[in-house]
């Protein structure tokens, strides 16, 4: 039985796989045309698997293709001399492998050439490929040497420019049988990010290939392969929710499916339902895996990332997508954000959003003991049948912010403009966990609002949060929430808006007196709304008012 793969390239003989047949067909077409192709995408997005499957097809269908696969990962800290010596040895091994796969032996002339040649720099590399191509064609007829370089980011910086210049020179040659015929460069960082001296790229002949996340249809097909093979079905809501939570990110999709099918011990005769999904989701949110480790290490690379990410999450107008800005460029490179349809930045999926908030949330904010009034117990926020009294729970949160007063601005390592959402997230997360519920992110618009979807004893509770952006945005948010509630068939919706103005509402009274709580019916659904002032009056300011 095949499994869902999360470790290294996916093997169709051992793993369920997304075919990406149209993309592979496009890639093969470009190779045949002699294009020099680049694909730079975050780790665990299926790049290596994609190219290996494309090469397998080329090897089976095109007898005059001669692939050479390289990997530069091990050369990152090497000198240029060590790099080129290693490159030569790697090329020899791959040439031998290709001949073996073709059931052939290299002719003596070629063997002598390979034995007596060296690659010491980019110039000798250029000459090597030219002579190798001529000998190969003389012995076997017209051959297309296809060079594929994985983990290209590992190339030493002192070797980068010369290496790319040589490839460009080969590409621009007028000789019909140029060698390599096609080059594919695979990595995380783009060519311009690797050009440390910021000069014009010597590889401006590149043909970029976009390898997107899985589509909804591809996720459905991936899970259907398991169902056809094993007989266990997924409820449609599970598949749709899995896609919305991952946005099709290949590693996360496969990890979700892996947990559900191999780690939860669900009887194979039982349909995978939302209860199972919630358990798998909680496990995924709590674990450290290769993909999450990359995410967390990347968002901590720069002290400015937190402010930008929270700005994207919290404000309706977000941050304009500017690929020329180094911070935005880096976050895109690491697969953390993307360009939205309105040219604003978006977090790529709700799971990443949850882990980003967890990463930036203080381990202890110093206010945990103040969340509930002295002597209060969890049972006060549950009905006699054990369901969450969400209105009472959020009423208490509003009271808590008022009780805490100016202390909320003293939470360590948290920008003041995001403290309200940080506290609400921590408050609900703590309570929901204590009553064995599940809370996860939903980001229908991708930015400007955080929707928390809470599942507890078969009921859904939706809490949407925003930062105050004017009454028009406040009223519009209610309609957004109502539409989302109908989509999720949820009967309870809650809308929490944090007001950071010094003088909210009347502009006269101290901010702690201007909380707004209201319940109303919006387009047929009931919504409880809160406007909670965050910037509390400082003690010195209050003293001046009394005087």
Buried (B, 14 or more C-beta within 10 A) or exposed (E): EBBBBBEEBBEEEEBBBBEBEEBBEBBBEBBBEBBBBBBBBBBBBBBBBBBBBBBEBBBEEBEEBBBBBBBBEEBEEBEBEEBBBBBBEBBBEBBEEBBEEEEEEBBEEBEEBBEEBEBBBBEBBBEBBBBBBBBBBEBBEEBBBBBBBBBBBBBBEEBBBBBBBBBBBBBEEEEEBBBBBBBBBBBBBBBBBBBEEEEEBBBEBBBEBEBEBBEBEBBBBBBBBBEEEEEBBBBEEBBBBBBBBBBBBBBBBBBBBBBBBEEEEBEEEEEBBBBBBBBBBBBBBEEEBBBBEBBBEBBEEBEEBBBBBBBBBBBBEBBEBEEEBEBBBBBBBBBBBBBBEEEBBBBBBBBBBBBBBBBBBEEEBEBEEBBBEEEEEEEEBBEEEEBBEBBEBBBBBBBBBBBBBBBBBEBEEBBEBBBBBBBBBBBBBEBBEEBEBBBBBBBBBBBBBBBBBBBBEEBBBBBBBBBBBEEEBBEBBBEBBBBBBEEBEBEBBBBBBBBBEEEBBEEEEBBBEBBBEEEEEBEEBBBBBBBBBBBBBEEEEBEEEEE
